[in-house]
Amino acid sequence: MASLPTVGLLWAGVVLALVMGLRFRAKQNAGHGARGGKISNPKVLWLFFAIWCWFVECAVLAFEPRLPWPYRLIVGVHAASMWLRGVVELFMLHVTKSWRPPIGIAHDALCIATIAGLAAWSGAALRDTGAWGPWAPALVVMLVFSLVVELLYAALFFQAVEGKTTGDDGIWFADPESERFKRINRITFACNTPQVLFQLALLGALTMSGS
């Protein structure tokens, strides 16, 4: 299904995401007034899972020759779009301090539309999944699912903080103790589960097939 370098890069990304996630949680929740506020465990998992999935996994698989070209095109275009968004979002968060969830929501919707458009353009070529079998279309389905839940999270969060995401006192994360974020954290936990299980299963399959 995948070459050893691809498998190695994916697992290295997982380890790096875990380490960064733990360090980030400690920093945000240390009680020293970290910008953006405290962050719950489900949101830490989601944030660094999304970073790994969109920025690492999609970028790496875009260059995996054993993955049929229509799927490489979809994940490659998505990775490029997310890397561009990452630069813009970081600039707007830390420099202009003007990032607002509706911007992310619009980009999520654009990504979903782009994936749908690329799938429609690829047509019958998507049926040739090669050695990947059902894993290839499942990967795209879970990619779309991740974008749908991110869109939902952003909308719920924006409503919960009443739009207060900008300036020096902007709220960026869901506090684990705040009553207004409890529903969001429960939904995030529920949606994290199938995504993490799918990716672990996929990584296991790729690892077993790597040669």
MOTASUL-V749944 format. One record per backbone hydrogen bond with DSSP energy under -1.0 kcal/mol. CO is the residue of the C=O (numbers start at 1). NH is the residue of the N-H. E is the energy in kcal/mol with one decimal. If there is no record, write none. Layout:
BEGIN
co = {CO:CO}
nh = {NH:NH}
e = {E:E}
END
This chain:
BEGIN
co = {3:4:5:6:7:8:9:10:11:12:13:14:15:16:17:18:19:20:21:22:23:24:25:34:36:36:40:41:42:43:44:45:46:47:48:49:50:51:52:52:53:56:57:58:60:61:64:68:69:70:71:72:73:74:75:76:77:78:79:80:81:82:83:84:85:86:87:88:89:90:91:91:92:97:100:101:102:103:104:105:106:107:108:109:110:111:112:113:114:115:116:117:118:119:122:123:124:125:127:129:130:132:133:134:135:136:137:138:139:140:141:142:143:144:145:146:147:148:149:150:151:152:153:154:155:156:157:158:161:163:164:167:174:178:179:181:182:183:184:185:186:187:188:189:192:193:194:195:196:197:198:199:200:201:202:203:204:205:206}
nh = {7:8:9:10:11:12:13:14:15:16:17:18:19:20:21:22:23:24:25:26:27:28:29:37:172:173:44:45:46:47:48:49:50:51:52:53:54:55:56:57:58:60:61:62:63:64:67:72:73:74:75:76:77:78:79:80:81:82:83:84:85:86:87:88:89:90:91:92:93:94:95:96:98:167:103:105:106:107:108:109:110:111:112:113:114:115:116:117:118:119:120:121:122:123:125:126:127:128:129:132:133:135:136:138:139:140:141:142:143:144:145:146:147:148:149:150:151:152:153:154:155:156:157:158:159:160:161:163:164:165:171:170:40:181:182:185:186:187:188:189:190:191:192:193:196:197:198:199:200:201:202:203:204:205:206:207:208:209:210}
e = {-2.2:-3.0:-2.4:-2.3:-2.4:-2.3:-2.1:-1.7:-2.4:-2.5:-2.5:-2.3:-2.3:-2.7:-2.6:-2.2:-2.2:-2.6:-2.5:-2.0:-2.1:-2.8:-2.1:-1.9:-2.0:-1.7:-2.1:-2.6:-2.3:-2.9:-2.2:-2.0:-2.9:-2.0:-2.0:-3.2:-3.0:-1.9:-1.2:-3.3:-1.8:-3.0:-2.8:-1.3:-1.5:-1.4:-1.5:-1.8:-2.5:-1.9:-2.5:-2.2:-2.6:-2.0:-2.4:-2.3:-2.3:-2.4:-2.6:-2.0:-2.3:-2.9:-1.8:-2.0:-3.5:-2.4:-1.9:-2.4:-2.3:-2.6:-2.2:-1.7:-2.1:-2.6:-2.1:-2.7:-2.2:-1.9:-2.8:-2.4:-2.1:-2.5:-2.3:-2.3:-2.5:-2.6:-2.4:-2.5:-2.8:-2.4:-2.4:-2.4:-2.2:-1.6:-1.8:-1.7:-1.8:-1.1:-1.4:-1.6:-1.1:-1.9:-1.0:-1.9:-2.1:-1.5:-2.4:-2.5:-1.7:-2.4:-2.4:-2.3:-1.5:-2.3:-2.5:-1.7:-2.2:-2.1:-3.0:-2.4:-2.0:-2.6:-2.9:-2.5:-1.7:-2.3:-2.4:-1.9:-1.6:-1.8:-2.4:-1.3:-1.9:-1.1:-1.1:-2.7:-2.1:-2.4:-2.5:-2.3:-2.2:-2.4:-2.2:-1.4:-2.7:-2.4:-2.2:-2.3:-2.4:-2.2:-2.7:-2.8:-2.2:-2.4:-2.7:-2.5:-2.3:-1.5:-1.4}
END
